[in-house]
Amino acid sequence: MTMFIDVYAVQNVPPSNINRDETGNPKTAQYGGVLRSRVSSQAWKRAMRDEFKKLMSEGELGIRTKMAVQLITEAMVDERPESADEAEKYAIGVLTATGVKISPSSRAGAAQGKQETQYLIFITKGEIDKLAHIALEWMDRGHALKKVDAAMKTEVAAVFHGVQALDIALFGRMLANAPDLNTDASAQVAHSISVDAIKPEYDYFTALDDCAEGDNAGAAMIDSAGFNSSTLYRYANVNLDSLKEQLGDTQAAAKAASLFVESFIRSMPTGKQNSYANRTLPETCIVAFRKEQPINAVAAFEQPVEAQDGRSISDVASRRLVEELKKIQDAYDQEPQAAFVVSTNLSEDDIDGVARPVDLRELKTLVEQEAKSELGGQEGA
């Protein structure tokens, strides 16, 4: 039976604009008939990937780029400097063998004219090195790159299969022109929405010229910027069995689950953060191990939250989340295999029967232990 890890968070965010729409204003969504603040899953996944870099070696992670030709070329020349004259040609050859389309970049600046893929691809340092090695072998054999045969395509495709980097295993890889090389995501990340109704606000600002003449008292710049403040409900889940399959063993999957939970908690999209200093941590985070299916508890906030009885919106929202999980547990016989909570505003009595109270350090250890136990138990079954 498949094991899932659900991660829920209630997080207060002060005035900010961490994820902008096409107009430069904070993203929003309608939910429960009112306007909510919204942060896209893509924005938070990027923030989590940045957090991974603090927790593990970058060589163990993927790179999302259009410049794979350049990276493979550089790897070829590093391995064999005398290949410099033909390296790019063979780097293009191994990439086009996958079905990926390549053309000169139209971007301004240093990238202009360089060969790039038509869309961003998710690739690891290890995969770049393997492709560089294949390209050098093709160069040695004098392969005609205009006649890439089935065996050559199979050789290149094998690079993208097998054990995956952590972030590729979690968030997946899609190559539009090479679907056989796609990797299904082991994790799902929901768009975060505010538990409370919001009203868009605008910061009117002026800037003075420090070197302006003394008889010029006017502003050198006048503009306005959109922002809002809200308490966000955040949710994600991980298919633990899929994660193990892609990472290759139980210990790696268990460690990855712990890293996923930690990065989910610590991460924050970086939009406009220098202007707002909006970095916060969740008031409440609940992690639940479930069999059969993951469960998003967003219904707790269909009715927008308001401060009440001297309790803040974050406090009320944390209690609503616990109540919703308890209702789901009782109504659908969905008691989790294990559940843990880190909270700054809930007491042990508040979460009785729903989750075990811990701190973040203990949570990371327990998630890894529980994941290892569950996956190890499957191996012995």
N, C-alpha and C positions, 0 to 999 in steps of 0.2 A: 504494500500500500504506500502511495506517495506521501512524503512528509513535506509540509510547507512551513515556512517561518513568516508570520505576520508581524509587521512593525508599525505601531501607531504613535503619533506624537501630537501634542498640543503645544504650540510655540507662539509666544507673543513677539511681534515685530513692531518697533516704533516707527515713526515717520520714515519712509523709505521708498525706493523705486528699484527693487532688486531684479525685476524682469519686465522689460519694456515691450510694448506693442509697436506697430508700424508708425504710430504717431509720436512715439517717445514717452507715452504715458504708461503707468503700471497696468499690467494685464488684469482683466476682470472676467467674471462669469456670473450668469444668473443661476441661482440655486435656491429652492424653496420660495421662489417668487420674489427674491430680493437680490440686489447687486452685491457680489462678493469680490474681494481681492483674490487674485489667482496667480500662482507661480507654476509655470509649465513643468512637466516631468523632465523635458529635455534640459531645462536650466538647472534643475536640481541634480540630475544625473551628471552633468558636467561638473558641478560643484563637488559631488561625491568622488568623481574621478580625480579631481585635484587633491582631495583629501587623502585618497589612496597613496599619492606620491609622498605624503608625510609619514605613512605607516609602513611602506615597503619600498624596495628598490624599483626605480623607474624601468630597469631592464626587465622586470617581471610584468610590466603593464603594456598596454597597447598605445599606439599613436594614431590619432585621427588626422589625416592629411591628404592633400592632392599631390604632394611632392614625393611620392614613392619612387619615381624614376630617379630623382636626385639622390635619395637615400640609398637605393640599391647601387647606383653608380659609385657613390662614395665608399660603400662597403667593398665593392670590387677593387677599387684602387688601393684601399687600405690593405687588402689581402695581397694584391699583386700590382705594385705601382706601374709596371710596364704595360698594363692593360688600359691605361688612361685614354689612348686614342680611340679605342673601339668600345669602351665600357658602356657608354650611354646607349649605343645602338643595341647592345645585347640586354641591357636593363629594360629597355622598351620591349624587346623581344619576349622576355620571360613574363612580363606583365600582360602583354597583349595575348599571350597564350592562354591566359585565364578567361579571356573575353572582355576584359576591361578596356575601355576606349581611352586613347591618349591623344592630346593635341597641344600645340604651343599655348602658353598662358597669355591671356589678354590683360592680366592684372598690371597696374602701374607699378613702377619701382623696380627693384632688383629682380623680382620674379618674372617680369615681362619677357615673353619669348621662350621661357624655359618649358620643357616638356612636363605636362601634368595630367593626371587622370581627370576625367570629366566630372567626377563627384568625389567627395571625401571618402576615403576607405580607411577602415580600422585595421591596423597591421602592427605586429610586434617586432621588436629588435631581432628576436630569434628568427622570425619569418623573413625579415630583410636579409639577414646573413645567409640563410638557406637559399633564397632566390639568387643572391649574389654568387654563391658557390655554383649553382646550376648554370648561371649565365657564363661563368668562367669556363665550365666544362664544355658548354656549347661552343664557346669561342675556340677552345683547343681543338674541338672536333671539326671546326669549320662549318657548323650547321647553317644551312640557308634559312634565314629567319622568315623569308616570305613563304616558306613551305613547312610550317609547323605541323607535324603529324600527330596522330593520336597518342603515341608513346610519349612525346614531348609534353603534350597537354596533361597527360596523366601524371608525369613526373612533377610538373609545377603544381597541379591540384593537390598532390599529397602533402605539400608544405602547409596548406591551410586546414588540414584535417588532423585529428588526434588531440593531444592535450592542448588546452587553450590558455591564454593569459587570463588573469583574474577578471579584469574589466570586460574583456570580450566574452568570457563565459557568462558573466552576469548580465550584460546589456546587449549582447548579440552583435552580429555583423551582417550587413546586407550589401551585397554587390549586385546592383541591378542588372548588369550585363553578364554576370556569372553566378546564377542562382545556386549552382551545385556547390559553391564555396561558402554559402551563407551559414551562419551559426545562430541557432535559436537562443534567445535570451533566457537565462534562468531566473531573472528577476523582473518584476513589474513594479513601476513607480507611478503612482497616481499624481495628477495635477493637484497641487495643494490649493485649498480654498479657505477663505476666512470663515470662522464659525459665527462671526457677527456681520451684520449688514454694514456696508461702507458707503461713504460719499466721496467721490473724487475731490481732491484738494489741489490747489495750485500755489506755488511759492513764487511771488513776484519779487524780483531782485534787481539791484543795480550794481554796477562796478565802476569805481573811480579810477582815473588815470593818475598814477603817482607822479608823473612828470608833466601834468597839465599846467598851463600858464595860470598865474594867480588870478587873472580876471575871468577865468572859465570855471564856474562852479558846477557845471552840469555833469551828469553821468556819462561815462564813455560807452557804457553798455546797459541796456535795459531788456529784460526778458522774463519769462516765467517757466516754471518746471512743475510737472505733475508729480504727486506723491500720494501716499495714503498710509495709515497705520491700522493694524489689524492683529487678530489672534488667529493663526493658521492651524488647520487640521491637516496633518501630513500622514500618508499611508504608503507602504510598499510591502512586497512579499517576495520570497525566494523559494523556488522549487529545489529543495535540498538534493533530491535524487538526480535531477538534471545537472545540478552544479557538480556533484560527484562524478557523473559520467564525463563531463567536459574537462574537469581538472585531473581526473585519472585515479584518485585514491581518496579514501575516507579522511585521512588527516588533513590533506590539502583543502578538501571541501569544508571540513569543520572550522579550520582556521579562516577560510574565506568568508564563511557565514558570520563569524565574529567581527571580521574587518568590515563587512557590509553594514552590520548594525552600528558599529562605531562611527563609520563615515557618514551614515544616515543622520546620526545624532549631532555630530560635530560640524557638518558642512553647512555652508550658506552661500547662495549665489552672490556674485560680486558686483552686480549692477549698482552704480552710483554710491558704493559704500564709502568712498572718500568724502562724499557730500553729507552723508547721513550717519555714519558710524553706527550702523544698525545691527551689528553682530550680536546675536543672542543664542542661548541654548534652550531646548524645550523645557517647559515647566513640568511636563509629564511625558514619559515614553514607556510604552508597554510592548513587550515582545512575547509572542505566543507561538508555540509549536503545535501545528494542527495536521491531522490526517484527513484525507479525502479532498479537501478544498480550502483555499484561502478565503477569508471573509473581511470585506471592507466595512467598517462600522460608521460610514459617513452619515447614515440616517440619523445619528444622534444630533446632527446639526442642521437637519432640514428646517426646523424652526430656529431662526437665528437667536443666538445667545445674547443676553443683556446682563450687565452687572446687577446683583440683587442681594439684599440682606447683608450689605457690607462686604460681599464677596466680589472679587474682580471677575471680568469676563474669562480670563484664563483659568481661574479657580472653578467657576461654574462649568466651563467646558470640560475640564479634567474629570469632574464628577459625572457629567453627562456621558462621557466616553466610557467610564467604568460601568455606569448603569446600562448603557446600550450593550456592552459586551456581556454583562450578566443576563440581560433579556435574551440575547441570541443563544447563549449557553443553555438557558433553561427551556426556551421554546423549541429549539431545534436539536437538542441533545448534542451540542457542539462544545463540550468541555475540552479545552486544549490539553495536549499531552503534558505540557509544562508552560508556565507563564511567569514573567518577571516584570517588575515595574521600577523605574527610576523616576522619582518625583520630588519637587521642592514644595508642593502645596497639598499633597494628600497624606493622610495618616495611615497607619497600618489598618485601623478599623475601616477607613474609607474603601480600601481595596480588598477587604476580607472576602475570600471565596472566588476572587477573580485572578489575582496575581500575587507573587511573592515579592515583597519590597527589598530592593538591593541598591547599591550605588553603582556607578558606571564601571568601575574597575571589576567589581564582582560580576556584573552583567556580562562583560566580555568573556570572562572565564567560564561562566555558566552556559552561555550560548555555545561556545566551542565544545564544552563537555557534553552537553545535551545532543548537539548535532553528531558528534563522534559516537555517542552511545546509540542513537537511533540508526545511523548508517551501519555501525558495527553489528547491531542486532539483526539488521536485514541480511548481512553477509552470513551470519550464523544460522539464519532461519532455514 
